[in-house]
Every structure is written in C-alpha cells, then in structure tokens.
Amino acid sequence: MDGVPRDIGAAADAGEGRVPSDDDGLSKKAIDEALKETPKGAFALAGLTVGLLMAAWLAIYIFVFLPRGSVG
C-alpha cells in the first residue's frame, strides 16, 4: 500500500480532495468594514518604515560623513 486510497468514490464522499467553496461565512457588510480599516494600518506601517530608514540615513550622514570633512 502506497497511501493512495483505492476506492476513489469513498474518498470523495468523505470530503478529501474537494475544492473549498467561496463562501467564507462573512457578509458583504463585514467584508467592507474590514477593508476600510486594513489600508490604514498598512500605510501606517509603511510610513513608519520609511521614517526609520530616513532617520538612519540622517544619523549616518551626521555622525560618519560630516566629521570626515569635505573631500578634495
């Protein structure tokens, strides 16, 4: 036995290998409410990340490049 069911009809009756339906139990209103809030968090996270990146760049510029003086 290689783990493959021999009776394909019995496996289909048990629900194995069945494609899930598109019904996730949420109403249209619940989905719309969730989609109103989700982008706000994504934009906040992206803004925080960009802010931290710019702060790190500014710190490197101030504490590494400026003390070395001008080139030339």
Contacts in CASP RR format, 6 or more apart in sequence:
PFRMAT RR
TARGET T0000
AUTHOR 0000-0000-0000
METHOD contacts of the structure
MODEL  1
MDGVPRDIGAAADAGEGRVPSDDDGLSKKAIDEALKETPKGAFALAGLTV
GLLMAAWLAIYIFVFLPRGSVG
5 11 0 8 1.000
5 16 0 8 1.000
11 17 0 8 1.000
12 18 0 8 1.000
26 34 0 8 1.000
END
